[in-house]
Amino acid sequence: MTHRATFTLEAEAFAFLTTAAGNNRSAYINQLLKQEKQRQLEAALVQANQEEAENAAYQDELADWEKTLAGKSAESGPHSNRAS
């Protein structure tokens, strides 16, 4: 689905758009917006990861889960079903 939008650009911005985008300004602007959306998502993920890394309680719980999963992995490893 597509939508039409009307907006005002300063002369310098319009000149750049015309030079950079050529005849397909819509495709160029769509690509810029998709890139910005991706950039913002990546920034939000980095921020969330930083917050988790700084949260001692979360790190303790994560360590407990890692120990639990490592123990289960060792119990069900590739050699666990072999006869002695």
DOLUMTI-265972 format. One record per residue (C-alpha): residue in three letters; x, y, z. Coordinates in steps of 0.1 Angstrom, whole numbers, plus 5000, padded with zeros to 4 digits. Layout:
BEGIN
alaXYZ...
// end
This chain:
BEGIN
met500050005000thr501350354992his500450695006arg500951034992ala502451305013thr503051675007phe505851855025thr507952165022leu511752155017glu514252435020ala515952524987glu519252354997ala517552035008phe515452024975ala518652084954phe520351794972leu517351564968thr517151644931thr520851574927ala520951264948ala517651104938gly517451194902asn514051134887asn512850894915arg512551114946ser509950894962ala512150584961tyr515150784975ile513050925004asn511550585011gln515050435012leu516250705036leu513250645059lys513850275059gln517550325068glu516550565096lys514050325110gln516650045110arg519150285126gln516750375154leu515850005160glu519549925163ala520150215187ala517150095208leu518649745209val522049875220gln520450085247ala518449785260asn521649575260gln523549835279glu520749855305glu520749485309ala524549475313glu524349735340asn521549555359ala523249335385ala520049145394tyr519549055357gln523148945353asp522748715384glu519648565370leu521248525336ala524148345352asp521848105369trp520048025337glu523347965319lys524447715346thr521047545344leu521147515306ala524847405306gly523947135330lys521047015309ser523147025278ala525846815294glu523246555305ser521746535270gly525046555251pro525946335221his527646075243ser524846055269asn522945765252arg525945545246ala526345215265ser529445195287
// end
